[in-house]
Amino acid sequence: MVKRFLFLVVFCSLLASRVAAGGLLRLGRIVDGAQDLPVLAVPIISCSPETNWAFGGAVQGYFRCGNRAETSMVQLTGAYTLNKQWYIHSKGNVYVGEEYVWQIQYDAGYRDYPDMTYAMGNRFEIKPAISYASYRGYVRSSALCAVGMGWSAGPQVHYLYERTDGVQPTASMLGLGGVVRYDTRDAHYYPHTGLFFQLSGFHYESFTSGLSRMGLVATDLRQYVPLYKDFLFAWQFRSEWSIGTAANRPFQLLPALGGEDLIRGVRMGMFRDDALMALQGELRFPLFWLFSGAVFAGVGDVYHYKDWQWRIPKVGYGLGVRLKINKANINVRVDLARNNLYKSWTARESYSFYLTVTEAF
């Protein structure tokens, strides 16, 4: 598994750099001297417990609006997996305004996604999966206005439509809420110093008679600490709290561990309940040329309000390689992660492989 991972790191990183910037030499010139940020095309080749092998691509544009110093980004991604899943997804982060700086973020897409869900709870065990077919469309957007001293605030909206055959009634949920953010990071895509804190909340109304309304409150705290030269330690604490305890809340909106960004190595959605708390850290360090490395670990769990049980926490850890692809410090991220649910080091299910273009945090 490790040899396969090392081969894929080299192969995918070289392939990504050639597709993104027209060859390794061309990529070096873009990173070192280009004044305008290019449009990049990056292949997606990944393997995780949620998808098996996935193949696709992402097209990303980096630009600046007017005289703004911040780099804006718009991304379009699509992929097909060996689990017969496909999706198309777009997200953006755009800075506009002169007297007042507005940060417009959006996240939208559609997926036809044979998937799995699991029984709620945090028992330390490999849970039996419940298979279902998912047809999901979604859009989420926020508009934050800078109010000074690193603070910004604004409204946000989230609409989710998902048909989950055989699991629950079709979910049609509209969420309205707000977000408050404090951000002193020196960069938005690969910070080297600074603090980030965000408090957000949604109230969801259901347009489906079989599902109840609910609320969701989330916190996100990150810090980036330079250690020595280009050595950096980054850490993040995240929590999510659902509001309402009705049994017919849509399970997709309940706090869940796992995936490529939160406790890497744990299958997304295997642990889901009323509340979530997670802490993760990452040591980032230079390797050579445009490559850097990372060693990471995370620990977290989910909890039920009426039966708050402290159990063995869920742990994910691993290592990764980064390839810098432009002046905005955008990296191709390749991670190999392992969880603590399997005792055997040779168990294939205990490993997850991720290749993406954004950092976990």
C-alpha positions in Angstrom: 0.0 0.0 0.0 2.8 2.4 0.9 4.8 1.7 -2.3 1.6 2.2 -4.3 1.0 5.5 -2.6 4.6 6.7 -3.3 4.2 5.8 -6.9 0.9 7.6 -7.2 2.3 10.7 -5.5 5.1 11.0 -8.1 2.9 10.1 -11.0 -0.1 12.2 -10.2 2.0 15.2 -9.1 4.0 15.2 -12.4 0.8 14.7 -14.4 -1.0 17.5 -12.5 1.9 19.9 -13.0 2.0 19.2 -16.7 -1.7 19.6 -17.3 -2.0 22.6 -15.0 0.9 24.7 -16.4 2.1 23.1 -19.7 5.1 21.3 -18.2 7.3 21.5 -15.2 9.5 24.2 -16.6 6.5 26.3 -17.6 5.1 25.8 -14.1 8.3 27.1 -12.5 8.1 30.2 -14.6 4.5 30.8 -13.6 5.2 30.4 -9.9 8.4 32.5 -9.9 7.6 35.3 -12.3 4.1 35.5 -13.7 2.2 38.7 -13.0 -1.3 37.4 -13.9 -2.7 34.3 -12.2 -3.5 31.7 -14.8 -6.4 29.4 -15.4 -5.4 25.9 -14.3 -6.6 22.4 -15.3 -5.8 19.7 -12.8 -6.6 16.0 -13.1 -8.5 14.3 -10.2 -7.3 10.8 -9.4 -8.3 9.7 -5.9 -9.2 6.7 -3.9 -11.2 6.7 -0.6 -13.6 4.5 1.2 -16.5 6.7 0.1 -15.8 6.4 -3.7 -13.3 3.7 -4.5 -11.2 5.1 -7.4 -12.4 8.4 -8.9 -11.3 10.0 -12.1 -12.1 13.4 -13.3 -10.7 16.9 -13.5 -10.9 20.4 -12.1 -10.7 23.8 -13.9 -9.8 26.7 -11.7 -9.5 30.4 -12.4 -7.5 32.8 -10.2 -8.0 36.5 -10.6 -8.2 39.9 -8.8 -11.3 42.1 -8.9 -10.4 45.8 -9.5 -7.6 47.0 -7.2 -8.2 44.3 -4.6 -5.0 42.6 -3.3 -6.8 39.4 -2.4 -6.8 36.5 -4.9 -10.3 35.4 -6.0 -10.9 31.8 -7.1 -13.6 30.0 -9.1 -13.5 26.2 -9.5 -15.4 23.7 -11.6 -15.0 20.0 -10.7 -16.4 16.8 -12.1 -15.6 13.1 -11.6 -16.8 9.5 -12.1 -15.9 6.7 -9.6 -15.6 3.0 -9.8 -18.6 2.8 -7.4 -20.7 4.2 -10.3 -21.0 7.6 -8.8 -20.6 10.9 -10.6 -20.8 14.5 -9.6 -20.3 18.0 -10.9 -19.4 20.7 -8.4 -18.5 24.4 -8.5 -17.3 26.7 -5.8 -15.9 30.2 -5.6 -14.4 32.7 -3.3 -14.6 36.3 -4.8 -13.4 39.6 -3.2 -15.1 42.7 -4.4 -15.7 46.3 -3.3 -13.7 49.4 -2.9 -14.8 51.3 0.3 -16.1 48.1 1.8 -14.6 44.7 1.1 -17.1 41.9 0.4 -16.1 38.3 0.3 -18.7 36.3 -1.7 -18.5 32.5 -1.4 -20.6 29.9 -3.0 -20.7 26.1 -3.2 -23.1 24.4 -5.6 -23.5 21.1 -7.5 -25.4 17.9 -8.4 -24.5 14.3 -7.8 -25.9 10.9 -8.7 -24.3 9.0 -5.9 -24.9 5.5 -4.7 -23.8 5.9 -1.1 -23.9 4.5 2.4 -25.2 5.7 5.7 -24.8 4.2 9.2 -26.6 4.0 12.5 -26.2 7.1 14.6 -23.9 7.0 17.6 -20.3 6.9 18.6 -19.7 3.3 19.6 -16.1 2.4 18.7 -16.8 -0.3 16.1 -17.0 -0.9 12.4 -20.6 -0.2 11.7 -22.7 -2.1 9.1 -23.4 0.1 6.1 -26.9 0.9 4.8 -26.8 1.3 1.0 -29.0 3.8 -0.8 -29.2 5.8 -4.0 -28.6 9.5 -3.6 -29.7 12.2 -6.1 -28.7 15.5 -4.6 -28.7 19.1 -5.8 -27.4 21.9 -3.5 -26.3 25.5 -3.4 -24.8 27.3 -0.5 -23.7 31.0 -0.5 -22.6 33.7 1.9 -21.7 37.4 1.6 -19.3 38.7 4.3 -18.6 42.4 4.7 -15.4 43.5 6.4 -16.1 45.6 9.4 -12.4 46.2 10.5 -9.8 44.8 12.7 -10.0 41.4 11.0 -13.7 41.0 11.6 -16.4 40.4 8.9 -20.0 39.4 9.1 -22.9 38.7 6.8 -25.9 36.5 5.8 -25.8 33.0 4.3 -28.2 30.7 2.6 -28.3 27.0 1.9 -30.7 24.9 -0.1 -30.6 21.1 -0.2 -32.7 18.8 -2.4 -31.9 15.1 -2.1 -33.9 11.9 -2.9 -32.6 9.0 -0.9 -34.4 5.9 -2.1 -35.3 3.6 0.7 -33.7 5.6 3.6 -35.9 8.6 4.3 -38.4 10.9 2.5 -37.1 13.2 -0.1 -35.3 16.1 1.7 -36.1 19.6 0.5 -34.6 22.0 3.0 -34.0 25.8 2.9 -31.6 27.2 5.5 -31.2 30.9 6.3 -28.6 32.2 8.7 -25.6 34.3 9.4 -21.9 34.1 9.9 -19.3 36.0 11.9 -15.6 35.7 11.1 -12.3 36.9 12.5 -9.3 36.4 10.1 -5.7 37.6 10.5 -4.1 35.0 8.1 -1.5 36.3 5.8 -3.0 34.2 2.9 -6.2 32.5 2.3 -5.1 29.3 0.5 -1.9 28.3 2.2 -1.4 30.6 5.3 1.9 30.8 7.1 0.8 32.8 10.1 -2.4 34.1 11.7 -5.6 33.2 13.3 -9.0 32.2 11.9 -12.3 31.9 13.8 -15.8 31.5 12.4 -19.2 31.2 14.0 -22.1 30.3 11.8 -25.7 29.3 12.2 -28.6 28.1 10.1 -32.3 27.6 10.6 -33.7 25.0 8.2 -37.3 24.8 7.1 -38.5 21.6 5.5 -40.7 21.5 2.4 -41.2 17.8 3.0 -44.0 16.6 5.3 -42.0 13.7 6.5 -39.0 15.7 7.8 -38.8 18.3 10.6 -37.3 21.7 10.8 -33.9 22.0 12.6 -31.0 24.3 13.3 -27.3 24.0 13.0 -24.5 26.0 14.8 -20.9 25.5 13.9 -17.5 26.9 15.1 -14.2 26.7 13.3 -10.9 27.9 15.0 -7.6 27.6 13.2 -4.1 28.9 14.0 -0.9 28.9 11.8 2.4 29.0 13.7 5.7 29.4 11.9 8.4 27.3 13.6 11.6 27.6 11.8 12.2 29.0 8.2 9.5 27.3 6.1 8.5 24.8 8.8 4.9 25.5 9.9 2.5 24.0 12.5 -1.2 24.4 11.8 -4.1 23.3 14.0 -7.9 23.4 13.9 -10.7 22.9 16.3 -14.2 22.3 14.9 -17.6 21.8 16.5 -21.1 21.4 15.2 -24.3 21.4 17.2 -27.7 20.5 15.8 -30.7 22.3 17.3 -33.8 20.2 17.8 -33.9 16.5 18.7 -36.8 15.3 16.5 -36.2 11.8 15.2 -37.1 12.8 11.7 -34.4 15.4 11.1 -32.6 14.8 7.7 -29.5 12.8 8.5 -27.5 14.7 5.8 -27.5 17.8 7.9 -26.5 16.2 11.2 -22.8 16.6 12.3 -20.6 13.9 10.9 -16.9 12.9 11.1 -14.6 11.9 8.3 -13.7 12.7 4.8 -10.8 14.5 3.1 -10.9 17.6 5.4 -11.9 16.5 8.9 -10.2 13.5 10.5 -8.7 12.1 7.3 -8.7 8.3 7.3 -12.2 7.9 8.8 -15.0 7.2 6.3 -17.3 10.1 5.9 -20.6 9.7 7.8 -19.7 6.5 9.7 -20.0 8.5 12.9 -22.9 11.0 13.0 -25.1 12.3 15.8 -26.5 15.5 17.5 -23.1 17.1 18.1 -19.5 16.9 16.9 -16.1 18.0 18.3 -12.8 17.5 16.6 -9.2 18.7 16.9 -6.5 18.2 14.2 -3.0 19.4 13.6 -0.5 19.3 10.7 3.2 19.9 10.5 4.1 21.4 7.1 7.7 21.5 5.8 9.7 22.0 2.6 11.0 19.2 0.5 12.6 20.5 -2.7 11.7 22.9 -5.5 7.9 23.3 -5.6 7.3 20.2 -3.4 6.5 20.3 0.3 5.5 17.6 2.8 3.0 17.3 5.7 2.5 15.0 8.7 -1.0 15.2 10.2 -3.2 13.7 12.9 -6.8 14.4 14.1 -9.0 13.2 16.9 -12.7 13.7 17.4 -16.1 12.2 18.1 -19.9 12.7 17.9 -22.3 12.8 20.8 -26.0 12.3 21.5 -27.8 15.0 23.7 -29.9 12.5 25.7 -27.2 9.9 26.2 -23.9 11.8 26.3 -21.3 8.9 26.3 -17.6 9.5 26.2 -16.0 6.6 24.3 -12.7 5.8 22.6 -12.1 8.8 20.3 -11.9 8.4 16.5 -8.4 9.1 15.2 -7.0 9.6 11.7 -3.3 10.3 10.9 -1.0 10.1 8.0 1.4 11.9 5.7 1.2 13.9 2.5 3.0 15.7 -0.3 2.1 19.1 -1.7 3.0 20.6 -5.2 2.8 24.4 -5.5 1.1 25.3 -8.8 0.9 29.2 -8.7 1.9 32.4 -7.0 -1.3 32.3 -4.8 0.2 29.3 -3.0 -2.4 26.9 -4.4 -1.2 23.3 -3.9 -2.0 19.9 -5.3 -2.6 17.9 -2.1 -1.9 14.2 -1.9 -2.5 12.5 1.4 -2.4 8.9 2.7 -4.3 8.5 5.9 -5.1 5.7 8.4 -7.7 5.4 11.1 -7.6 3.6 14.5 -10.6 1.4 13.9 -8.6 -1.5 12.5 -5.9 -3.2 14.5 -4.2 -4.8 11.5 -1.8 -2.5 9.6 -2.4 -4.5 6.4 -6.2 -4.0 6.5 -7.0 -2.2 3.2 -10.1 -0.6 4.8 -8.0 1.3 7.3 -6.3 3.4 4.7 -7.6 6.3 2.6 -5.9 8.1 -0.3 -6.8 11.7 -1.3 -5.7 13.9 -4.2 -7.2 17.3 -4.3 -6.3 21.0 -4.9 -7.2 22.7 -1.6 -5.8 22.2 1.9 -7.8 20.4 4.6 -7.7 23.7 6.6 
